[in-house]
């Protein structure tokens, strides 16, 4: 039997929700505040959660965000039911990870209809999910609050590298909705983009629809391009983007997300969903200040320190701040230091030829390929593939050579 948890500090709404759903043969449990709601959710593992926002201890936004970071609730439908009806309030619900937002007072029939849609979508997602959990995608978000320091180039090459290493379905998602360049860097025509999902909300988005906006690079890498025009980006619903990321996690071995230089809704959704964040920094004061602000925000969002990997990219030939001072200032070691190779990257962008695919023997390509291995799933790194790829062979050879030296 379907189990619904209602979290609201006004008991009258417990009864109103129960009456609205009474014809659906659900089991309904209730919690009087957010703290109790979290405890009951973890204990009962309900099929769906309905939560108020304004509660005395833990708000509905905080409850949603907390549960979304726990594997048991990554895909549990959450509906925010609140008296707050402004656009910003709805966006806050979706940014926190909610699947839907409904305003009080509500029509019982509408609440019942929305609950049924959310449950159907969750059932579809479970049907599409692989039988074993280790097949679920590892998602890597590449992020920086400062533009022009190679974030997109790093994202593209890491995606190419992961796809080549493991021969697993890999997708690169361009979430720089206002001015994304992933398609250009892959020399791909903009036939389909995120904008083609604008008419869909989360309830209407399914695997077949999502497949219609996936494009393919000649390397075998799948990607979703950013909209052609900035105006088109504004039409994409936040809940549809969240649903798309959930669906992609069930279909791919690896996801790499190229993020905009901010903490807007799409960035937060991707950062929350990511298993790892590659924070890109250049060796100059402006970039370091931006990185420090990003790290502070990650901390406030509750991301564990091990989720963050620092990528230091030398974007100019000399006078850059030394690595040790950057690491000391940020309190984080650099997981990769990319040397100045401006001509190679400019040529790569201008011709739409990712270095790791077209020039795998270049020193910087080898460095990025090794880093792609480093950020791979632990079970992949520890086990020799049954049929090792050429990329895996190159990484393995370099590893042996370094340890012999």
C-alpha positions in Angstrom: 0.0 0.0 0.0 1.2 3.5 -0.9 2.5 5.4 2.2 2.4 9.2 2.4 4.0 11.3 5.1 2.5 14.7 5.8 4.8 17.2 7.7 3.0 20.4 8.9 2.9 22.2 12.2 -0.8 23.0 11.7 -2.7 19.9 12.6 -5.8 21.1 10.7 -3.9 20.5 7.5 -3.2 16.9 8.4 -6.9 16.2 8.3 -7.4 18.2 5.1 -4.7 16.3 3.3 -6.1 13.0 4.6 -9.6 13.9 3.4 -8.3 14.9 0.0 -6.5 11.5 -0.4 -9.1 9.3 1.3 -10.4 7.7 -1.9 -7.0 6.6 -3.0 -6.5 3.9 -0.3 -3.2 5.3 1.0 -1.6 4.9 4.4 -1.0 8.4 5.8 1.4 9.3 8.6 1.8 12.8 10.0 4.6 14.8 11.7 4.1 18.0 13.7 7.3 19.8 12.6 10.3 19.5 10.4 12.6 17.7 12.9 10.0 15.1 13.6 9.3 14.8 9.8 13.0 14.0 9.1 13.0 11.3 11.8 9.8 9.8 10.6 10.9 9.9 6.9 14.1 8.0 7.8 12.2 5.5 9.9 9.1 4.9 7.6 10.6 5.4 4.2 7.3 6.7 2.7 6.5 6.6 -1.0 5.7 10.3 -1.0 6.3 13.3 1.3 4.1 16.4 1.6 5.7 19.2 3.6 4.8 22.7 4.7 7.5 25.4 4.5 7.1 27.6 7.6 7.8 25.4 10.6 9.5 26.4 13.9 12.6 24.3 13.8 13.4 22.8 10.3 11.7 24.5 7.4 10.2 22.6 4.5 13.0 23.8 2.2 15.6 22.5 4.7 13.8 19.2 5.2 13.7 18.7 1.4 17.3 19.6 0.8 18.5 17.3 3.7 16.5 14.3 2.4 17.7 14.8 -1.2 21.3 14.4 -0.1 20.5 10.9 1.4 20.5 8.0 -1.1 17.3 6.6 0.3 15.4 9.7 -0.7 17.1 10.7 -3.9 14.0 9.8 -5.9 11.2 10.0 -3.3 8.5 12.4 -4.6 8.3 15.5 -2.4 5.5 18.0 -2.7 5.8 21.4 -0.9 2.3 22.5 0.3 2.5 26.1 1.6 0.7 29.4 1.9 3.6 31.1 0.2 2.5 31.7 -3.4 5.2 33.9 -5.0 7.4 32.9 -7.9 10.5 33.1 -5.7 8.8 30.8 -3.2 8.1 28.2 -5.9 11.7 28.5 -7.2 13.0 27.9 -3.6 11.0 24.7 -3.5 12.5 23.4 -6.7 16.0 24.6 -5.8 15.7 22.6 -2.6 14.9 19.5 -4.6 11.1 19.4 -4.4 9.1 17.7 -7.2 6.1 20.0 -7.0 4.8 23.1 -5.2 1.1 23.7 -4.3 -0.3 26.7 -2.6 -2.7 26.7 0.4 -5.6 26.8 0.4 -5.8 24.0 -2.1 -8.5 22.2 -4.0 -8.7 18.5 -2.8 -9.0 17.2 -6.3 -5.9 19.1 -7.5 -3.8 17.8 -4.6 -5.0 14.2 -5.3 -4.2 14.6 -9.0 -0.7 16.0 -8.3 0.1 13.2 -5.9 -0.9 10.6 -8.4 1.2 12.2 -11.1 4.3 12.3 -8.8 3.8 8.6 -7.8 3.4 7.5 -11.5 6.6 9.4 -12.4 8.4 7.7 -9.5 7.2 4.3 -10.6 8.4 5.0 -14.1 11.8 6.0 -12.8 12.1 2.8 -10.8 11.2 0.8 -13.9 13.9 2.5 -15.9 16.5 2.1 -13.1 19.1 -0.7 -13.5 18.7 -3.8 -11.3 22.1 -3.2 -9.6 22.9 0.1 -7.9 26.5 0.2 -9.0 25.3 1.1 -12.5 23.9 4.4 -11.4 25.8 7.3 -12.9 28.6 9.1 -11.1 28.0 12.8 -11.7 30.8 15.3 -11.8 30.0 19.0 -11.8 32.6 21.4 -13.2 32.2 24.8 -11.6 33.8 28.2 -11.1 32.4 31.6 -10.1 34.8 33.2 -12.5 34.5 32.8 -16.3 37.3 32.7 -18.9 39.5 30.2 -17.0 38.9 27.0 -19.0 35.9 25.5 -17.1 34.1 24.3 -20.2 37.3 23.0 -21.8 38.0 20.9 -18.7 34.4 19.6 -18.6 34.5 18.6 -22.3 37.8 16.8 -22.0 36.9 15.0 -18.7 33.7 13.8 -20.4 35.7 12.5 -23.4 38.2 10.9 -21.1 35.6 9.1 -18.9 33.8 7.8 -22.0 37.0 6.5 -23.5 38.3 4.9 -20.3 35.4 2.7 -19.3 33.3 2.2 -22.5 30.3 3.1 -20.5 27.5 5.5 -21.6 28.7 8.9 -20.7 26.8 12.2 -21.1 28.0 15.8 -21.0 25.3 18.3 -20.1 25.8 22.0 -20.8 24.0 23.9 -18.1 25.4 27.3 -19.1 21.9 28.0 -20.4 22.6 31.7 -21.3 25.8 31.1 -23.3 26.9 27.5 -23.3 29.7 26.5 -25.7 29.8 22.7 -25.4 28.3 22.1 -28.9 30.8 24.5 -30.4 33.7 22.7 -28.6 32.5 19.4 -30.1 31.9 21.0 -33.5 28.3 19.9 -33.4 25.3 21.5 -35.0 22.6 22.8 -32.6 19.7 20.6 -33.8 18.3 19.9 -30.3 18.9 21.7 -27.0 17.5 22.0 -23.5 15.1 24.6 -25.0 13.2 21.7 -26.7 12.1 20.6 -23.2 10.6 24.0 -22.4 7.0 22.8 -22.8 7.5 19.9 -20.4 7.2 20.0 -16.6 8.6 17.2 -14.4 5.4 15.1 -14.7 5.5 15.2 -18.5 9.2 14.4 -18.9 10.1 10.7 -19.5 13.0 8.8 -20.9 11.8 8.9 -24.5 11.4 12.7 -24.4 14.8 13.2 -22.8 16.3 11.0 -25.5 15.0 13.3 -28.1 17.4 16.1 -27.0 20.5 13.9 -26.7 23.1 14.4 -29.3 26.1 12.2 -30.1 29.8 13.1 -30.7 31.9 10.9 -33.0 33.8 9.7 -29.9 30.6 8.1 -28.7 30.0 10.7 -26.0 26.4 11.8 -25.6 25.7 15.5 -24.8 22.8 17.9 -24.3 23.5 21.4 -25.7 22.6 24.7 -24.1 19.9 26.7 -25.9 20.9 28.7 -29.0 19.5 32.0 -27.6 19.6 33.3 -24.0 15.9 34.1 -24.1 15.2 30.4 -24.7 16.9 29.5 -21.4 14.3 31.3 -19.4 11.5 29.0 -20.6 13.0 25.8 -19.1 11.1 24.8 -16.0 13.3 24.1 -12.9 11.4 21.0 -12.0 11.9 19.6 -15.5 15.6 20.1 -15.3 15.7 18.3 -11.9 13.7 15.4 -13.4 16.0 15.3 -16.4 19.1 14.9 -14.1 17.4 12.1 -12.2 16.5 10.3 -15.5 20.1 10.7 -16.8 21.5 9.2 -13.6 19.6 6.0 -14.3 20.7 5.7 -17.9 24.4 6.6 -17.9 27.6 5.4 -16.2 29.0 8.9 -16.0 27.6 12.4 -16.2 29.7 15.6 -16.5 27.9 18.9 -16.0 29.4 22.1 -17.3 27.9 24.8 -14.9 27.4 28.5 -15.2 29.5 30.8 -13.1 26.9 31.3 -10.4 24.6 29.6 -7.9 21.3 30.0 -9.8 18.6 27.3 -9.7 20.2 25.1 -12.4 23.6 25.3 -10.8 22.2 24.3 -7.4 20.3 21.4 -8.8 23.4 20.0 -10.5 25.7 20.7 -7.5 23.2 18.9 -5.2 22.9 16.0 -7.5 26.7 15.7 -8.1 28.9 13.1 -6.5 31.9 15.3 -7.1 32.5 19.0 -7.8 35.6 20.0 -9.7 36.2 23.6 -8.7 38.4 25.4 -11.3 40.7 28.2 -10.3 43.3 30.2 -12.1 46.5 31.5 -10.4 45.3 35.1 -9.9 43.7 37.0 -7.0 40.3 37.5 -8.6 40.0 33.8 -9.4 41.1 32.8 -5.9 38.6 35.2 -4.3 35.9 33.6 -6.4 37.0 30.1 -5.5 37.0 31.1 -1.8 33.4 32.4 -2.1 32.4 29.1 -3.9 34.0 27.0 -1.1 32.2 29.0 1.5 28.9 28.5 -0.2 29.5 24.8 -0.6 30.1 24.6 3.1 26.9 26.4 3.9 25.0 24.0 1.5 26.3 21.1 3.6 28.6 19.5 1.0 31.2 17.3 2.6 34.8 18.4 1.9 35.7 15.2 0.1 33.1 16.1 -2.6 35.3 19.1 -3.7 38.3 18.6 -6.0 40.4 21.7 -6.9 41.7 22.0 -10.5 44.4 24.7 -10.9 44.5 25.9 -14.5 47.4 28.2 -15.5 45.7 30.5 -18.0 48.7 32.8 -18.5 52.4 32.0 -19.0 54.0 33.7 -16.0 53.5 35.9 -12.9 50.8 33.5 -11.6 50.6 33.0 -7.9 52.4 29.8 -6.7 50.5 26.6 -6.1 51.4 26.4 -2.4 50.0 29.8 -1.7 46.8 29.1 -3.5 46.3 25.8 -1.6 47.1 27.6 1.7 44.6 30.4 0.9 41.8 28.0 0.0 42.6 25.3 2.5 42.4 22.7 -0.2 45.1 20.8 -2.1 45.0 20.9 -5.9 44.0 17.6 -7.4 45.3 18.6 -10.8 47.6 21.4 -12.0 47.2 22.1 -15.7 50.2 23.9 -17.1 50.0 26.9 -19.5 49.2 25.5 -23.0 47.2 28.4 -24.4 47.8 27.7 -28.1 46.6 24.1 -27.8 43.4 25.0 -26.1 42.6 27.9 -28.4 43.1 25.7 -31.4 41.0 23.0 -29.9 38.1 25.4 -29.3 38.3 27.1 -32.7 38.2 23.8 -34.6 35.9 22.0 -32.2 38.4 19.3 -31.6 38.7 18.2 -27.9 42.4 17.6 -27.1 41.8 14.3 -25.4 40.2 12.9 -28.5 42.2 14.5 -31.3 45.6 14.8 -29.6 45.7 12.2 -26.8 49.6 12.1 -26.9 50.0 15.7 -25.8 51.3 16.1 -22.3 48.3 18.1 -21.2 46.0 15.5 -22.7 47.7 12.8 -20.7 47.3 14.9 -17.5 43.6 15.3 -18.1 43.2 11.6 -19.0 44.9 10.6 -15.7 42.6 13.0 -13.8 39.5 11.5 -15.5 40.7 8.1 -14.1 41.3 9.7 -10.7 37.7 11.0 -10.5 36.2 7.7 -11.7 34.1 5.3 -9.6 36.2 3.5 -7.0 35.1 0.1 -8.2 36.2 0.9 -11.7 39.6 2.1 -10.6 40.3 -1.0 -8.5 39.3 -3.6 -11.1 41.0 -4.3 -14.4 38.3 -4.1 -17.1 37.5 -7.4 -18.9 38.2 -5.7 -22.2 40.5 -2.7 -21.4 40.1 0.3 -23.6 43.1 2.1 -25.3 42.6 5.0 -22.8 42.8 2.6 -19.8 45.9 1.1 -21.3 47.6 4.5 -21.6 46.7 5.4 -18.0 47.9 2.0 -16.7 51.2 2.3 -18.6 51.9 5.7 -17.2 51.0 4.6 -13.7 53.5 1.7 -13.9 56.2 4.0 -15.3 55.8 6.5 -12.5 56.1 3.8 -9.9 59.1 2.2 -11.4 61.0 5.5 -11.4 
